[in-house]
């Protein structure tokens, strides 16, 4: 054929069958041959049409295959990208979860350590376990202490102990903790007087100008500001004592004690208020003694000493040092019990097997006074026994 069908590509090195048949027909001389050639030509045309259709189907299949391949590659890439993002996100959240867990654990431990370090009256521990941990060895003192602790456990039924922070306030801390934890009420004389006004009363009614030399533990002379500071301390003591005595639930009082006795600044104000209450009682009894009234024997002993012959010398030589360089002495424990109207039973472990193993401050208190218990290993540091 001279012309190729429109749109049919001519493949390199190949002559179409229809062209060959057309040439053969033109070369045949007779009619039969022409008829035969016509048939052959029609057949060739049909075969050529089939070949063109096959090529079109092949082309469509090739395009479809390429399209599907492209779609698959895109889909596969998208799926792999999504899977990679998901894995990365899971790894990130897992790491973040681990980091958050470590961070939270660290903060919990830090807060627990901080709270435990600041808690001045620790939680209950087994009495004999504490003894075994603290008093090892075979020295005479260690053997004596172990026997004393066994005496407390078996005879006095003390099963646990609450360890009190060792400083120069620990006697006051041990006493005040038990007053608050047991919900004891005010002493009778405190119910009759407004203790917040006692600092001004000493100054204006009794002319005690020397009260300006009062020291707040490690703090030294504070001058005219001493009355304002004492008033705040006494007011805090009154507020806290009123609140604790009004709580009937033992566990709630215990929780509040844990909070209060982990606040160093509040604690020190309360202890200074107790010191001032002791000083006020010494001053009151001293005024009674000057009018030839009968005074308790413990105050007679107090005023017989050269270092505490009057309230001023008692404050300067003894009370001002409490919380700073020393704690309460035995005579001070008597005065504290008398001032707060409580019977303090103290187990002096270093006096085991002697008459001074168990003592009371004051020694002959009225029967209606409430009782608290303390234990000490050296008359300087006190702990709270739990029956």
Residue frames relative to the residue before (quaternion, step in Angstrom):
aa qw qx qy qz dx dy dz
X 1.0000 0.0000 0.0000 0.0000 0.00 0.00 0.00
X 0.4588 -0.6991 0.4778 0.2694 3.52 -1.05 0.79
X 0.7720 0.2207 -0.1369 0.5801 3.51 1.12 -0.64
X 0.3668 -0.7168 0.5593 0.1971 3.51 -1.19 0.75
X 0.6063 -0.5637 0.4145 0.3778 3.51 -1.08 0.73
X 0.5413 -0.6382 0.4435 0.3210 3.57 -1.08 0.86
X 0.8126 0.2530 -0.2137 0.4796 3.52 -0.99 0.88
X 0.6061 0.5513 -0.3807 0.4288 3.68 1.24 -0.14
X 0.3495 -0.7519 0.5176 0.2108 3.55 -0.61 1.02
X 0.3398 -0.7213 0.5704 0.1971 3.55 -1.06 0.78
X 0.2691 -0.7895 0.5363 0.1293 3.46 -0.54 1.26
X 0.5484 -0.6554 0.4311 0.2895 3.50 -0.98 0.95
X 0.8400 0.1788 -0.1642 0.4853 3.62 -0.93 1.09
X 0.6910 0.4413 -0.2759 0.5017 3.59 1.20 0.26
X 0.2157 -0.7715 0.5884 0.1095 3.67 -0.86 1.09
X 0.4699 -0.6922 0.4584 0.2999 3.61 -0.71 0.98
X 0.5655 -0.6226 0.4386 0.3167 3.57 -1.15 0.83
X 0.6304 0.5564 -0.3478 0.4148 3.60 0.97 -0.74
X 0.6255 0.5317 -0.3369 0.4610 3.59 1.07 -0.67
X 0.6487 0.5167 -0.3164 0.4606 3.58 0.98 -0.86
X 0.6776 0.4904 -0.2965 0.4610 3.60 0.90 -0.92
X 0.6356 0.5293 -0.3375 0.4493 3.59 0.98 -0.77
X 0.6429 0.5160 -0.3213 0.4661 3.56 1.04 -0.75
X 0.6423 0.5216 -0.3174 0.4634 3.58 1.01 -0.76
X 0.6415 0.5237 -0.3293 0.4536 3.59 0.94 -0.80
X 0.6640 0.5113 -0.3114 0.4480 3.57 0.93 -0.86
X 0.6827 0.4916 -0.2842 0.4599 3.62 1.12 -0.60
X 0.6022 0.5804 -0.3658 0.4082 3.73 1.17 -0.36
X 0.3770 -0.7796 0.4560 0.2054 3.73 -0.69 1.07
X 0.7863 0.3670 -0.2038 0.4532 3.63 0.76 -0.86
X 0.6928 -0.5103 0.3387 0.3807 3.50 -1.41 0.35
X 0.6352 0.5349 -0.3374 0.4434 3.55 0.94 -0.88
X 0.6576 0.4956 -0.3107 0.4748 3.39 0.99 -0.88
X 0.6179 0.5396 -0.3484 0.4535 3.56 1.10 -0.72
X 0.6438 0.5167 -0.3258 0.4609 3.54 1.02 -0.87
X 0.6508 0.5161 -0.3088 0.4635 3.52 0.99 -0.91
X 0.6608 0.5037 -0.3124 0.4604 3.49 0.97 -0.84
X 0.6066 0.5580 -0.3483 0.4464 3.55 1.12 -0.71
X 0.6556 0.5077 -0.3063 0.4675 3.54 0.97 -0.91
X 0.6526 0.5149 -0.3153 0.4578 3.49 0.95 -0.93
X 0.6413 0.5348 -0.3202 0.4474 3.52 1.05 -0.85
X 0.6491 0.5091 -0.3154 0.4692 3.60 0.96 -0.90
X 0.6499 0.5134 -0.3172 0.4619 3.54 1.00 -0.91
X 0.6557 0.5118 -0.3160 0.4564 3.54 0.96 -0.82
X 0.6296 0.5279 -0.3319 0.4635 3.53 1.07 -0.83
X 0.6450 0.5178 -0.3234 0.4596 3.58 0.98 -0.84
X 0.6617 0.5042 -0.3086 0.4612 3.55 0.96 -0.92
X 0.6374 0.5297 -0.3263 0.4545 3.54 1.07 -0.78
X 0.6281 0.5284 -0.3310 0.4655 3.56 1.08 -0.79
X 0.6395 0.5243 -0.3256 0.4585 3.60 1.00 -0.85
X 0.6613 0.5063 -0.3194 0.4520 3.55 1.01 -0.90
X 0.6436 0.5091 -0.3397 0.4596 3.56 1.05 -0.75
X 0.6347 0.5190 -0.3310 0.4672 3.62 1.02 -0.77
X 0.6402 0.5202 -0.3289 0.4597 3.59 1.00 -0.81
X 0.6522 0.5050 -0.3253 0.4625 3.55 1.00 -0.81
X 0.6362 0.5225 -0.3306 0.4615 3.61 1.04 -0.75
X 0.6413 0.5114 -0.3251 0.4707 3.59 0.99 -0.88
X 0.6440 0.5217 -0.3218 0.4577 3.53 1.02 -0.90
X 0.6452 0.5234 -0.3170 0.4575 3.56 1.04 -0.84
X 0.6620 0.4966 -0.3071 0.4699 3.58 0.95 -0.89
X 0.6425 0.5126 -0.3289 0.4651 3.57 0.99 -0.77
X 0.6469 0.5193 -0.3204 0.4573 3.55 1.03 -0.82
X 0.6565 0.5028 -0.3089 0.4699 3.58 0.97 -0.86
X 0.6526 0.5154 -0.3133 0.4586 3.54 0.97 -0.93
X 0.6544 0.5157 -0.3109 0.4573 3.55 0.97 -0.92
X 0.6595 0.4992 -0.3115 0.4677 3.57 0.96 -0.83
X 0.6421 0.5261 -0.3205 0.4563 3.55 1.04 -0.85
X 0.6661 0.4949 -0.3005 0.4702 3.56 0.93 -0.95
X 0.6302 0.5378 -0.3299 0.4525 3.57 1.04 -0.79
X 0.6570 0.5042 -0.3063 0.4694 3.52 1.01 -0.91
X 0.6506 0.5098 -0.3125 0.4682 3.58 0.94 -0.93
X 0.6556 0.5178 -0.3143 0.4510 3.60 0.95 -0.87
X 0.6561 0.5059 -0.3185 0.4606 3.55 0.98 -0.86
X 0.6499 0.5058 -0.3207 0.4680 3.57 1.01 -0.83
X 0.6669 0.5006 -0.2986 0.4642 3.55 0.94 -0.97
X 0.6523 0.5182 -0.3097 0.4584 3.56 0.98 -0.90
X 0.6525 0.5064 -0.3120 0.4695 3.56 0.99 -0.82
X 0.6532 0.5142 -0.3142 0.4584 3.57 0.99 -0.87
X 0.6572 0.5069 -0.3099 0.4638 3.57 0.97 -0.90
X 0.6710 0.4895 -0.3042 0.4666 3.57 0.93 -0.89
X 0.6320 0.5214 -0.3320 0.4674 3.58 1.06 -0.74
X 0.6552 0.5041 -0.3086 0.4705 3.56 0.98 -0.90
X 0.6522 0.5084 -0.3168 0.4645 3.58 0.98 -0.85
X 0.6415 0.5192 -0.3244 0.4623 3.57 1.00 -0.80
X 0.6522 0.5071 -0.3125 0.4688 3.56 0.97 -0.86
X 0.6504 0.5202 -0.3148 0.4553 3.57 1.01 -0.84
X 0.6551 0.5001 -0.3089 0.4747 3.56 0.97 -0.87
X 0.6516 0.5115 -0.3156 0.4628 3.57 0.98 -0.85
X 0.6507 0.5109 -0.3154 0.4649 3.57 1.01 -0.85
X 0.6491 0.5105 -0.3200 0.4643 3.59 0.96 -0.85
X 0.6503 0.5057 -0.3182 0.4691 3.58 0.97 -0.83
X 0.6501 0.5214 -0.3193 0.4511 3.57 0.99 -0.85
X 0.6929 0.4654 -0.2844 0.4716 3.57 0.87 -0.96
X 0.6207 0.5305 -0.3520 0.4577 3.57 1.07 -0.65
X 0.6617 0.4906 -0.3031 0.4792 3.57 0.96 -0.84
X 0.6465 0.5129 -0.3173 0.4672 3.54 1.01 -0.85
X 0.6297 0.5273 -0.3280 0.4667 3.58 1.05 -0.77
X 0.6585 0.4958 -0.3091 0.4744 3.59 0.96 -0.85
X 0.6622 0.4975 -0.3093 0.4673 3.58 0.95 -0.90
X 0.6509 0.5077 -0.3159 0.4677 3.57 0.98 -0.83
X 0.6362 0.5271 -0.3266 0.4591 3.57 1.04 -0.80
X 0.6599 0.4891 -0.3074 0.4804 3.60 0.96 -0.86
X 0.6475 0.5201 -0.3160 0.4586 3.56 1.00 -0.87
X 0.6750 0.4872 -0.2960 0.4685 3.58 0.89 -0.92
X 0.6416 0.5188 -0.3225 0.4638 3.58 0.99 -0.82
X 0.6483 0.5203 -0.3225 0.4527 3.56 0.98 -0.83
X 0.6824 0.4839 -0.2961 0.4609 3.58 0.90 -0.88
X 0.6244 0.5236 -0.3446 0.4661 3.58 1.02 -0.74
X 0.6640 0.4956 -0.3013 0.4720 3.57 0.94 -0.87
X 0.6418 0.5248 -0.3268 0.4537 3.56 1.01 -0.83
X 0.6801 0.4811 -0.2961 0.4673 3.57 0.89 -0.93
X 0.6370 0.5186 -0.3322 0.4636 3.58 1.02 -0.74
X 0.6616 0.4900 -0.3136 0.4731 3.57 0.96 -0.85
X 0.6567 0.5103 -0.3145 0.4576 3.55 0.96 -0.85
X 0.6652 0.4942 -0.3060 0.4687 3.57 0.93 -0.89
X 0.6645 0.4979 -0.3104 0.4628 3.55 0.95 -0.86
X 0.6495 0.5164 -0.3293 0.4506 3.57 0.99 -0.81
X 0.7300 0.4283 -0.2423 0.4743 3.60 0.99 -0.81
X 0.5528 0.6029 -0.4081 0.4054 3.59 1.17 -0.31
X 0.2515 -0.8261 0.4892 0.1222 3.56 -0.30 1.26
X 0.7215 0.2415 -0.2047 0.6158 3.60 1.27 -0.21
X 0.2658 -0.8207 0.4873 0.1353 3.56 -0.21 1.28
X 0.6609 -0.5010 0.3851 0.4047 3.54 -1.35 0.20
X 0.6677 -0.5186 0.3578 0.3965 3.54 -1.27 0.38
X 0.0446 -0.7589 0.6487 0.0338 3.54 -1.13 0.76
X 0.6072 -0.5673 0.4117 0.3741 3.55 -1.18 0.59
X 0.5226 -0.6857 0.4133 0.2931 3.57 -0.81 1.06
X 0.7239 0.4359 -0.2623 0.4660 3.59 0.75 -1.01
X 0.6120 0.5342 -0.3575 0.4607 3.60 1.08 -0.60
X 0.6391 0.5092 -0.3217 0.4784 3.56 1.01 -0.79
X 0.6414 0.5239 -0.3215 0.4590 3.58 0.96 -0.83
X 0.6731 0.4969 -0.3030 0.4564 3.59 0.89 -0.92
X 0.6682 0.4970 -0.3012 0.4646 3.58 1.07 -0.69
X 0.7467 0.4231 -0.2242 0.4617 3.58 0.95 -0.84
X 0.8007 0.2578 -0.1155 0.5282 3.58 1.00 -0.73
X 0.1012 0.7898 -0.5870 0.1459 3.52 0.23 1.35
X 0.6584 0.5323 -0.3628 0.3893 3.55 -1.27 0.09
X 0.4513 -0.6964 0.5074 0.2323 3.52 -1.36 0.10
X 0.3083 0.7415 -0.5355 0.2613 3.58 1.09 0.62
X 0.6400 -0.5388 0.3669 0.4068 3.63 -1.12 0.49
X 0.6632 0.4996 -0.3188 0.4571 3.61 0.95 -0.78
X 0.6428 0.5129 -0.3325 0.4617 3.61 0.98 -0.77
X 0.6461 0.5080 -0.3206 0.4709 3.60 0.96 -0.81
X 0.6443 0.5242 -0.3197 0.4559 3.59 1.00 -0.86
X 0.6732 0.4988 -0.3000 0.4562 3.58 0.91 -0.88
X 0.6400 0.5182 -0.3365 0.4568 3.59 0.95 -0.75
X 0.6525 0.4975 -0.3142 0.4774 3.57 1.00 -0.79
X 0.6436 0.5235 -0.3271 0.4525 3.58 1.00 -0.78
X 0.6640 0.4873 -0.3087 0.4758 3.59 0.96 -0.81
X 0.6292 0.5167 -0.3388 0.4715 3.59 1.01 -0.69
X 0.6042 0.5483 -0.3418 0.4663 3.59 1.12 -0.68
X 0.6580 0.4997 -0.3090 0.4710 3.56 0.94 -0.87
X 0.6808 0.5076 -0.2954 0.4377 3.57 0.93 -0.88
X 0.7854 0.3671 -0.1891 0.4611 3.60 0.72 -1.04
X 0.7674 0.3752 -0.2115 0.4750 3.59 0.89 -0.83
X 0.7769 0.3178 -0.1701 0.5162 3.57 0.95 -0.86
X 0.3988 -0.7690 0.4319 0.2510 3.59 1.33 0.14
X 0.3537 0.6896 -0.5368 0.3334 3.57 0.97 0.90
X 0.1655 -0.8401 0.5145 0.0467 3.56 -0.38 1.24
X 0.8035 0.1379 -0.0463 0.5772 3.58 1.06 -0.71
X 0.1789 -0.7565 0.6168 0.1231 3.54 -1.34 0.18
X 0.2453 -0.7258 0.6217 0.1627 3.54 -1.18 0.67
X 0.3167 -0.7754 0.5215 0.1626 3.53 -0.52 1.22
X 0.2496 -0.7744 0.5728 0.0999 3.54 -0.95 0.99
X 0.5884 -0.5965 0.4222 0.3461 3.54 -1.03 0.86
X 0.3589 -0.7505 0.5223 0.1875 3.55 -0.88 1.01
X 0.3658 0.6618 -0.5971 0.2677 3.53 -0.50 1.26
X 0.6970 -0.4893 0.3260 0.4106 3.58 -1.24 -0.16
X 0.6214 0.4904 -0.3557 0.4969 3.57 1.30 0.30
X 0.4492 0.7611 -0.4291 0.1865 3.62 1.18 -0.27
X 0.5997 0.5408 -0.3810 0.4502 3.65 1.05 -0.51
X 0.6612 0.4824 -0.2960 0.4924 3.58 0.93 -0.90
X 0.6393 0.5338 -0.3213 0.4508 3.58 1.01 -0.82
X 0.6636 0.5110 -0.3075 0.4517 3.60 0.89 -0.90
X 0.6707 0.4934 -0.2951 0.4686 3.58 0.97 -0.87
X 0.7017 0.4712 -0.2837 0.4529 3.57 0.79 -1.01
X 0.6051 0.5552 -0.3623 0.4408 3.60 1.03 -0.69
X 0.6981 0.4595 -0.2900 0.4662 3.59 0.88 -0.85
X 0.5947 0.5511 -0.3683 0.4549 3.59 1.06 -0.63
X 0.7139 0.4411 -0.2578 0.4790 3.57 0.88 -0.95
X 0.6819 0.4943 -0.3085 0.4421 3.61 0.86 -0.88
X 0.7067 0.4193 -0.2642 0.5050 3.61 1.12 -0.56
X 0.4078 -0.7418 0.4521 0.2812 3.58 1.27 -0.13
X 0.2185 0.7996 -0.5311 0.1757 3.60 1.04 0.73
X 0.4617 -0.6953 0.4864 0.2586 3.56 -1.12 0.70
X 0.6971 -0.4564 0.3488 0.4290 3.54 -1.33 0.14
X 0.5463 -0.5510 0.4950 0.3911 3.58 -1.23 0.38
X 0.6462 -0.5579 0.3507 0.3849 3.56 -1.12 0.60
X 0.6809 0.4909 -0.3137 0.4438 3.61 0.91 -0.80
X 0.6173 0.5322 -0.3507 0.4613 3.60 1.16 -0.50
X 0.6177 0.5444 -0.3471 0.4489 3.58 1.14 -0.52
X 0.6891 0.4776 -0.2673 0.4750 3.56 1.18 -0.57
X 0.7685 0.2851 -0.1567 0.5510 3.60 1.17 -0.47
X 0.4230 -0.6498 0.5621 0.2880 3.52 -1.25 0.50
X 0.2897 -0.8121 0.4799 0.1620 3.57 -0.15 1.29
X 0.5424 0.6213 -0.4092 0.3904 3.59 1.19 -0.36
X 0.7106 0.4541 -0.2494 0.4761 3.59 1.12 -0.63
X 0.4221 0.7414 -0.4490 0.2656 3.60 1.23 -0.03
X 0.6249 0.5340 -0.3809 0.4235 3.69 0.87 -0.67
X 0.6784 0.4673 -0.2965 0.4832 3.60 0.92 -0.87
X 0.6099 0.5613 -0.3576 0.4303 3.58 1.05 -0.68
X 0.6492 0.5116 -0.3249 0.4596 3.58 0.94 -0.85
X 0.6920 0.4844 -0.2878 0.4512 3.57 0.98 -0.81
X 0.8026 0.3438 -0.1696 0.4571 3.57 0.62 -1.11
X 0.7235 0.4315 -0.2637 0.4700 3.62 0.95 -0.76
X 0.8000 0.2660 -0.1251 0.5231 3.57 0.94 -0.86
X 0.4497 -0.7428 0.4211 0.2620 3.58 1.25 0.14
X 0.3516 0.7462 -0.4910 0.2800 3.61 1.05 0.71
X 0.0717 -0.8299 0.5531 0.0089 3.56 0.34 1.23
X 0.5810 0.6144 -0.3650 0.3895 3.56 1.16 -0.53
X 0.4857 0.6736 -0.4362 0.3465 3.61 1.25 -0.25
X 0.5608 0.6118 -0.3883 0.4004 3.59 1.20 -0.39
X 0.6474 0.5073 -0.3205 0.4699 3.59 1.25 -0.27
X 0.3595 0.7383 -0.4890 0.2943 3.57 1.28 0.26
X 0.2005 -0.7801 0.5851 0.0947 3.60 -1.02 0.89
X 0.3174 -0.7440 0.5639 0.1664 3.54 -1.01 0.92
X 0.7846 -0.2921 0.1568 0.5240 3.55 0.23 1.26
X 0.8406 -0.0438 0.0540 0.5371 3.60 -0.68 -1.07
X 0.5896 0.5632 -0.3774 0.4391 3.60 1.20 -0.39
X 0.3362 -0.7431 0.5447 0.1951 3.54 -1.03 0.77
X 0.8449 -0.1612 0.1187 0.4959 3.56 -1.19 -0.54
X 0.1287 -0.8182 0.5593 0.0327 3.56 -0.82 1.04
X 0.4338 -0.7492 0.4303 0.2557 3.60 1.24 0.09
X 0.8424 -0.1743 0.1318 0.4925 3.54 -1.11 -0.76
X 0.5959 0.5946 -0.3632 0.3993 3.60 1.17 -0.40
X 0.4809 0.7107 -0.4231 0.2910 3.57 1.25 -0.31
X 0.6447 0.5362 -0.3388 0.4268 3.61 0.99 -0.72
X 0.6554 0.5011 -0.3195 0.4662 3.58 0.97 -0.78
X 0.6638 0.4956 -0.3080 0.4678 3.58 0.98 -0.82
X 0.6536 0.5029 -0.3193 0.4668 3.59 0.94 -0.83
X 0.6354 0.5325 -0.3361 0.4470 3.57 0.97 -0.82
X 0.6589 0.4997 -0.3125 0.4673 3.62 0.96 -0.83
X 0.6469 0.5194 -0.3231 0.4554 3.58 0.99 -0.81
X 0.6862 0.4744 -0.2852 0.4721 3.57 0.88 -0.95
X 0.6319 0.5263 -0.3350 0.4598 3.58 1.02 -0.74
X 0.6348 0.5156 -0.3256 0.4746 3.59 1.02 -0.75
X 0.6384 0.5202 -0.3283 0.4627 3.59 0.95 -0.83
X 0.6606 0.5067 -0.3093 0.4596 3.57 0.90 -0.88
X 0.6654 0.5083 -0.3061 0.4530 3.58 0.92 -0.90
X 0.6980 0.4680 -0.2809 0.4635 3.58 0.82 -0.98
X 0.6501 0.5138 -0.3245 0.4561 3.58 0.94 -0.82
X 0.6421 0.5169 -0.3215 0.4660 3.58 0.97 -0.83
X 0.6689 0.5072 -0.3057 0.4493 3.58 0.94 -0.88
X 0.6965 0.4676 -0.2888 0.4615 3.60 0.83 -0.91
X 0.6668 0.5036 -0.3173 0.4484 3.60 0.94 -0.78
X 0.6738 0.4930 -0.2997 0.4616 3.59 1.20 -0.42
X 0.6001 0.5476 -0.3639 0.4556 3.62 1.26 -0.07
X 0.2597 -0.8040 0.5207 0.1229 3.57 -0.62 1.09
X 0.6462 0.5267 -0.3252 0.4464 3.59 1.13 -0.57
X 0.4448 -0.7268 0.4640 0.2421 3.58 -0.65 1.16
X 0.6787 0.4988 -0.2994 0.4483 3.59 0.90 -0.91
X 0.6325 0.5179 -0.3370 0.4671 3.59 1.03 -0.70
X 0.6330 0.5135 -0.3346 0.4730 3.58 1.02 -0.76
X 0.6388 0.5345 -0.3242 0.4484 3.57 1.03 -0.79
X 0.6550 0.5066 -0.3102 0.4670 3.59 0.98 -0.84
X 0.6663 0.4905 -0.3022 0.4734 3.56 0.97 -0.82
X 0.6066 0.5389 -0.3520 0.4666 3.60 1.09 -0.63
X 0.6376 0.5287 -0.3302 0.4527 3.58 0.97 -0.81
X 0.6581 0.4922 -0.3094 0.4784 3.57 1.04 -0.74
X 0.6856 0.4971 -0.2928 0.4440 3.57 0.83 -0.99
X 0.7604 0.3872 -0.2107 0.4768 3.56 0.85 -0.97
X 0.5910 0.4800 -0.4163 0.4970 3.53 1.13 0.76
X 0.6084 0.5069 -0.3436 0.5048 3.56 1.34 0.12
X 0.3350 -0.7981 0.4665 0.1824 3.56 -0.14 1.32
X 0.6811 0.5071 -0.3089 0.4284 3.59 0.83 -0.93
X 0.6574 0.4924 -0.3118 0.4778 3.59 0.95 -0.83
X 0.6176 0.5580 -0.3436 0.4349 3.56 0.98 -0.83
X 0.6993 0.4884 -0.2894 0.4344 3.57 0.73 -1.05
X 0.6207 0.5308 -0.3446 0.4629 3.59 1.06 -0.68
X 0.6486 0.5139 -0.3181 0.4626 3.58 1.00 -0.80
X 0.6668 0.4992 -0.3060 0.4611 3.59 0.96 -0.85
X 0.6394 0.5035 -0.3315 0.4773 3.58 1.03 -0.70
X 0.6077 0.5366 -0.3505 0.4689 3.58 1.11 -0.60
X 0.6426 0.5028 -0.3262 0.4772 3.60 1.00 -0.76
X 0.6225 0.5299 -0.3427 0.4629 3.59 0.98 -0.75
X 0.6714 0.4880 -0.3079 0.4651 3.57 0.92 -0.84
X 0.6053 0.5417 -0.3590 0.4596 3.61 1.03 -0.71
X 0.6334 0.5152 -0.3252 0.4770 3.60 1.01 -0.78
X 0.6608 0.5028 -0.3075 0.4648 3.59 0.92 -0.89
X 0.6367 0.5231 -0.3337 0.4578 3.59 0.97 -0.78
X 0.6639 0.4959 -0.3135 0.4637 3.60 0.91 -0.84
X 0.6265 0.5225 -0.3390 0.4686 3.61 1.00 -0.77
X 0.6580 0.5065 -0.3083 0.4642 3.58 0.96 -0.83
X 0.6444 0.5223 -0.3172 0.4598 3.60 0.98 -0.84
X 0.6835 0.4702 -0.2909 0.4765 3.58 0.86 -0.91
X 0.6219 0.5414 -0.3441 0.4492 3.58 1.02 -0.72
X 0.6421 0.5052 -0.3195 0.4799 3.59 1.02 -0.76
X 0.6321 0.5162 -0.3312 0.4737 3.59 1.04 -0.68
X 0.6448 0.5276 -0.3197 0.4513 3.57 1.00 -0.83
X 0.6422 0.5254 -0.3287 0.4511 3.60 1.03 -0.70
X 0.6973 0.4145 -0.2647 0.5215 3.59 1.18 -0.42
X 0.5225 -0.6862 0.3707 0.3445 3.57 1.31 0.45
X 0.3687 0.6980 -0.5227 0.3219 3.57 1.01 0.73
X 0.5528 -0.5955 0.4653 0.3510 3.54 -1.22 0.51
X 0.0944 -0.7939 0.6003 0.0203 3.55 -0.88 1.00
X 0.6301 -0.5374 0.3842 0.4081 3.61 -1.15 0.47
X 0.6155 -0.5942 0.3857 0.3454 3.56 -1.12 0.72
X 0.6153 0.5586 -0.3692 0.4161 3.59 1.00 -0.67
X 0.6620 0.4793 -0.3151 0.4823 3.61 1.07 -0.63
X 0.5754 0.5546 -0.3812 0.4648 3.57 1.13 -0.51
X 0.6485 0.4989 -0.3103 0.4840 3.56 1.02 -0.81
X 0.6361 0.5444 -0.3273 0.4380 3.57 1.00 -0.85
X 0.7444 0.4162 -0.2316 0.4680 3.58 0.76 -1.03
X 0.5814 0.5797 -0.3811 0.4250 3.59 1.22 -0.18
X 0.6079 0.5451 -0.3606 0.4509 3.59 1.20 -0.26
X 0.5433 -0.6396 0.4377 0.3228 3.54 -1.03 0.78
X 0.6960 0.4823 -0.2771 0.4542 3.58 1.04 -0.71
X 0.7829 0.2074 -0.1412 0.5694 3.62 1.24 -0.11
X 0.1846 0.8274 -0.5093 0.1481 3.57 0.95 0.87
X 0.7789 0.0813 -0.0662 0.6183 3.60 1.25 -0.29
X 0.7112 -0.4627 0.2956 0.4391 3.61 -1.20 0.22
X 0.6388 0.5349 -0.3419 0.4347 3.60 0.96 -0.75
X 0.6905 0.4576 -0.2904 0.4790 3.60 0.84 -0.92
X 0.6034 0.5443 -0.3583 0.4596 3.58 1.08 -0.63
X 0.6734 0.4869 -0.2969 0.4705 3.58 0.94 -0.87
X 0.7156 0.4707 -0.2685 0.4408 3.57 0.81 -1.01
X 0.7744 0.3907 -0.1919 0.4591 3.60 0.88 -0.91
X 0.7968 0.2726 -0.1328 0.5227 3.59 1.14 -0.48
X 0.7665 0.4239 -0.2422 0.4173 3.55 0.46 -1.23
X 0.6491 0.5338 -0.3346 0.4263 3.62 0.93 -0.77
X 0.6628 0.5154 -0.3096 0.4463 3.59 1.14 -0.54
X 0.5465 0.6251 -0.3986 0.3895 3.58 1.22 -0.43
X 0.7675 0.2677 -0.2417 0.5299 3.56 -0.71 1.11
X 0.7077 0.4080 -0.2476 0.5209 3.56 1.25 -0.33
X 0.8438 0.0116 0.0427 0.5348 3.58 0.32 -1.25
X 0.8029 0.1019 -0.0649 0.5838 3.62 1.19 -0.22
X 0.4365 -0.6663 0.5340 0.2835 3.53 -1.35 0.19
X 0.7357 -0.3819 0.3028 0.4703 3.54 -1.25 -0.46
X 0.3372 -0.6995 0.5923 0.2146 3.54 -1.12 0.77
X 0.7160 -0.4375 0.3053 0.4504 3.57 -1.28 0.10
X 0.6530 0.5067 -0.3228 0.4611 3.60 0.90 -0.83
X 0.6268 0.5273 -0.3306 0.4687 3.57 1.13 -0.68
X 0.6177 0.5386 -0.3450 0.4576 3.58 1.08 -0.68
X 0.6114 0.5337 -0.3451 0.4714 3.59 1.07 -0.70
X 0.6782 0.4930 -0.2908 0.4608 3.57 0.88 -0.97
X 0.6376 0.5301 -0.3293 0.4517 3.59 1.00 -0.79
X 0.6656 0.4939 -0.3058 0.4685 3.59 0.92 -0.88
X 0.6499 0.5099 -0.3128 0.4688 3.57 1.00 -0.83
X 0.6782 0.5083 -0.3007 0.4373 3.61 0.89 -0.92
X 0.7527 0.3755 -0.2027 0.5013 3.60 0.99 -0.81
X 0.3376 -0.7701 0.4712 0.2662 3.59 1.36 -0.10
X 0.5033 0.5824 -0.4754 0.4260 3.52 0.74 1.17
X 0.3789 -0.6858 0.5736 0.2392 3.53 -1.22 0.59
X 0.1270 -0.8053 0.5778 0.0380 3.57 -0.58 1.16
X 0.1345 -0.7793 0.6100 0.0492 3.55 -0.48 1.24
X 0.0694 -0.8204 0.5669 -0.0258 3.56 -0.60 1.18
X 0.2289 -0.7441 0.6153 0.1238 3.54 -0.90 1.01
X 0.1466 -0.7942 0.5884 0.0396 3.57 -0.47 1.26
X 0.2684 -0.8351 0.4578 0.1449 3.55 0.07 1.33
X 0.6509 0.5176 -0.3310 0.4460 3.59 1.04 -0.63
X 0.6643 0.4507 -0.3002 0.5152 3.60 1.32 -0.11
X 0.2346 0.8004 -0.5208 0.1819 3.59 1.17 0.51
X 0.8099 0.1958 -0.2150 0.5094 3.55 -1.09 0.90
X 0.6499 0.4270 -0.3564 0.5180 3.55 1.11 0.73
X 0.6538 -0.5348 0.3638 0.3927 3.57 -1.26 0.30
X 0.6696 0.4931 -0.2909 0.4731 3.59 1.24 -0.37
X 0.3666 0.7394 -0.4928 0.2757 3.60 1.22 0.27
X 0.7843 0.1375 -0.0556 0.6024 3.58 1.01 -0.82
X 0.0543 0.8064 -0.5810 0.0957 3.57 -0.51 1.22
X 0.2688 -0.7433 0.5896 0.1664 3.53 -1.35 0.32
X 0.1219 -0.7638 0.6309 0.0618 3.55 -1.11 0.79
X 0.4779 -0.3560 -0.7611 0.2561 1.60 -0.95 2.35
X 0.6597 -0.5764 0.3212 0.3597 3.55 -1.20 0.46
X 0.7913 0.1658 -0.0993 0.5801 3.62 1.09 -0.61
X 0.0489 0.8347 -0.5464 0.0488 3.60 0.46 1.12
X 0.5977 -0.5358 0.4353 0.4075 3.61 -1.18 0.34
X 0.6056 -0.6086 0.3822 0.3417 3.55 -1.09 0.70
X 0.6767 0.5192 -0.3089 0.4209 3.58 1.04 -0.67
X 0.5210 0.6289 -0.4383 0.3754 3.60 1.16 -0.13
X 0.4613 -0.6682 0.4985 0.3038 3.62 -0.96 0.76
X 0.3342 -0.7552 0.5400 0.1621 3.55 -1.24 0.56
X 0.0498 -0.7505 0.6575 0.0445 3.52 -1.17 0.74
X 0.2894 -0.7666 0.5530 0.1511 3.59 -1.21 0.47
X 0.0674 -0.7666 0.6383 0.0193 3.52 -1.17 0.75
X 0.1151 -0.7545 0.6308 0.1397 3.54 -1.30 0.25
X 0.0541 -0.7972 0.6013 -0.0083 3.51 -1.09 0.79
X 0.3438 -0.7431 0.5424 0.1883 3.54 -1.14 0.65
X 0.8264 0.1527 -0.0470 0.5400 3.58 1.23 -0.32
X 0.5090 -0.6616 0.4025 0.3758 3.63 1.25 0.19
X 0.6476 0.4867 -0.3385 0.4786 3.61 1.20 0.32
X 0.7889 0.1783 -0.0805 0.5826 3.56 0.96 -0.87
X 0.1682 -0.8084 0.5634 0.0294 3.55 -0.92 1.04
X 0.1486 -0.7577 0.6305 0.0792 3.52 -1.27 0.63
X 0.4647 -0.6830 0.5031 0.2538 3.54 -1.31 0.39
X 0.2306 -0.7794 0.5638 0.1465 3.64 -0.52 1.08
X 0.2276 -0.7532 0.6055 0.1193 3.55 -1.17 0.73
X 0.2794 -0.7824 0.5377 0.1436 3.59 -0.61 1.14
